[in-house]
Amino acid sequence: MKHLLTALRILFLVLTCTTFASAGEVWVITSLDWQPYSDSRSPQQGLSIHKLRTLLKRENIELRVEFYPWSRARETARQNGYVGYFPAWPEEVVQGFTASPPVDWSDFGVMTYQGSGTKWTSIEDVFDERLGLVSSYVYPDNITKLARAKPNNVDPTPNELTLLRKLSEGRFRRAITSPTVMHYLAKKENITNIRTLKVLEEKPLVIAFRDSPENMKRLRLLEKLLEQYPACD
């Protein structure tokens, strides 16, 4: 019996050590519903979330995502235990966080609707009449400056879906947002008159890492993974 108990103890220790050795690290991030890039209702939780999760699996890292409205997502990510928030444009990485290299890419441009009669000339001309912006976005500096210079011509909307509906109804002829997001939502909502007037740029989607020694180590690990697997999807 004594030998049996000793053998059982050894087996228990071996199994325990094996369990802990095979257990991977867990990264907890916050995010927002920004389809198709991040989506709490999708099994993959959005294209960008899926890309990040696939990348981290190469190091046996589990990714857990908590979805909130965008302002709450950024504030929640300040708490201990969180790696940061994702996906974010570089302009959306606030004080207390450090931007990662691009994990994925989004687009950014001027939208209109079929038959609006508007044409592309310049970004300054876009602000010569009322247009729609998403109030939770942190826009590039040139857009922000133009919006501040002509506040009476800006219709701030709380989210892309509201922006889409207003644009489709002709409440304004132009909107500045992500064409990919707008076309994705338009297809879901069976809205068929949305058009891209001008793609302004491709924008990187980064992780905003909460500044802490542990997270800076994680940032360096992510940088290494992105160098090794730049086309991971």
Secondary structure by P-SEA (a helix, b strand, c coil): caaaaaaaaaaaaaaaaaaaaabbbbbbbbbcccccccccccccccaaaaaaaaaaaaacbbbbbbbccaaaaaaaacccccccccccccccccccbbbcccccccccbbbbccccccccccccccccccccccccccccaaaaaaaaaccccccccccaaaaaaaaaacccccccccaaaaaaaaaaacccccccccccbbbbbbbbccccaaaaaaaaaaaaaaaaccccc
